[in-house]
Amino acid sequence: MSSQGLNGKAALVTGGSRGIGAAIARRLAADGASVALTYVNGEEQARAVVGEIEAAGGRAIALKADNRDAAAIQEAVSEAVKTFGRLDILVNSAGIWRAAPIDELPLADFDETMEVNVRAPFVASKAAVVHMGEGGRIISIGSNLAERVTDTSLSAYSASKAALVGLTKALARDLGSRGITANVVHPGSTDTDMNPASGPHAEHQRQKMATPRFGKAEEIAGMVAWLAGPEGRFVTGAALTIDGGANA
């Protein structure tokens, strides 16, 4: 279910061509926002998401921007503002996964994880807040693995998502007096092409949950839309977990 609580708003969703990011882009558009979404390699997927939004009567654009490239992120923010005339919502959804035991994890993989999962949200937030006024929203997609590390090989990924919590709390303090909120959403196992519910490691993940099923990308998008909408205006500096009770 969606509403039109975001009528007149404009959003930028990084990594919006597939998975959770695409579901967020669709949901924000269904709620009335104009949506810009970024992609790296999935141009065809990004264009398909834009097409779906436009077919439903919404407004959307796809922008190529690699989260490892600060200038590209800044340009995506500028292009979104140029196209829509404003920017009210930033969703930092783009991310990468690099997993190996710490003694086997290449330093380059650690650096890339921090670059994409932490530095890029910082760069995007810094660029976006220049254009945001009262009611602005910054929402970053973290992971329940930031709060509870239940498996091996997660040093880089969990550290990066935990860092998003610190960044979010600091942004909430920096921006609260301007009426801009900042929050992080921590999904658990979610059925996407990166981690399918039918994949070889799925049952291992389900066994950890109080509700033993994978989440749907649309369910994560629903929480993001609530934070972006009028009912979420008093929530800031928060880390909200949606993981079927895996961390319970």
Stockholm file with secondary structure:
# STOCKHOLM 1.0

chainA/1-248         MSSQGLNGKAALVTGGSRGIGAAIARRLAADGASVALTYVNGEEQARAVVGEIEAAGGRAIALKADNRDAAAIQEAVSEAVKTFGRLDILVNSAGIWRAAPIDELPLADFDETMEVNVRAPFVASKAAVVHMGEGGRIISIGSNLAERVTDTSLSAYSASKAALVGLTKALARDLGSRGITANVVHPGSTDTDMNPASGPHAEHQRQKMATPRFGKAEEIAGMVAWLAGPEGRFVTGAALTIDGGANA
#=GR chainA/1-248 SS CCCSTTTTCEEEEETTTSHHHHHHHHHHHHTTCEEEEEESSCHHHHHHHHHHHHHTTCCEEEEECCTTCHHHHHHHHHHHHHHHSCCCEEEECCCCCCCCCTTTSCHHHHHHHHIIIIIHHHHHHHHHTTTCCTTCEEEEECCGGGTCCCSSSCHHHHHHHHHHHHHHHHHHHHHGGGTCEEEEEEECSBCSSSSCTTSTTHHHHHTTCSSCSCBCHHHHHHHHHHHHSGGGTTCCSEEEEESTTTTC
#=GC SS_cons         CCCSTTTTCEEEEETTTSHHHHHHHHHHHHTTCEEEEEESSCHHHHHHHHHHHHHTTCCEEEEECCTTCHHHHHHHHHHHHHHHSCCCEEEECCCCCCCCCTTTSCHHHHHHHHIIIIIHHHHHHHHHTTTCCTTCEEEEECCGGGTCCCSSSCHHHHHHHHHHHHHHHHHHHHHGGGTCEEEEEEECSBCSSSSCTTSTTHHHHHTTCSSCSCBCHHHHHHHHHHHHSGGGTTCCSEEEEESTTTTC
//
